[in-house]
Amino acid sequence: MGQSVKLVRKTGFSGHPGQGMQGILPLNKSNDMETVKLNNGIEMPVLGLGTFLLTDPDTCERSISEAIRIGYRLIDTAQGYGNEEYIGRAVAGSDVAREELFITTKVWFKNYEHTRASVEESMRKLQTDYLDLVLLHWPFGNTYAAWRELEELYAAGRIRAIGVSNYTSDRLIDLILYNKVVPAVNQIETNLISQQTEIYRWMKKYRIQHEGYAPFGQGKIDALYDDPVLMYIADRYHKTVRQVVLRFQIQSGVVVIPKTMHPDRLKENFEVFDFGLEANEMEILRSFDKATPLIGNPQDPVTVASSIEW
């Protein structure tokens, strides 16, 4: 990004560009949580806490408890993260009613042959008799068998919504065409240089909610946050660049789940509902996209081959 970009401040908030599956609720001035309606009618918070690598029991429990105290209601975990039990203890110890929380877990692909049993085990660890969202973690292994067991759990009311993670367009369409339930969510790496615009078009066609993990790039693009144009936009709203990045993704129709264990960063990440980016600012942030995955690319043969050792 050069510094020659001319920013024009408009009067008032121009609103969301309309990319959400059912439309994100209008801008509020009080930092209250916004939600999006999934394709089966249930509402999902647009901001949650990611818990990848939160494997220390005390740190994980403290982070979850503090997040809930601040106002987070979406908690994202996975069987492969090894922290469901710690999250379950934090949720059980919270003053917030279970029905006010939105708990997501993911079935590890090595559990696909016994998906139902693994989900029941996740519920036990999370100390809940239902889950709000369960995803297939990767498009590897016996995905059809796993998906059909999720469909059965969904039909039985044990899961409120089912979806996938790390699915590319081709795998997503294949799953849709040869099964009964269309995924409600596809959770994929999404950040400034990997905005996933191509797959977004297909998800929009089938009303599948785009959920983005690693919204800050897991430390791989930190230099971008010193970009003078991004800093200028952030300064106009008295926000940090990371808050602007989260707001950009939310306004783009993406549910975001930044991970942190630091109380000050938990608070910072949550304070993104009292401002809105203008249309020209949204275009500037879109221009950073290089369509380049930073983390796990499920279309990379090396990634697929190495997955057997995960």
PyMOL commands that set and color helices and strands:
alter all, ss='L'
color gray80, all
select helices_A, chain A and resi 57-70+79-81+84-92+98-100+109-126+143-155+169-177+197-205+222-226+228-236+241-251+263-270+279-286+301-309
alter helices_A, ss='H'
color red, helices_A
select strands_A, chain A and resi 35-37+43-45+48-50+74-76+102-107+133-136+162-165+185-189+209-213+255-256
alter strands_A, ss='S'
color yellow, strands_A
deselect
rebuild
show_as cartoon
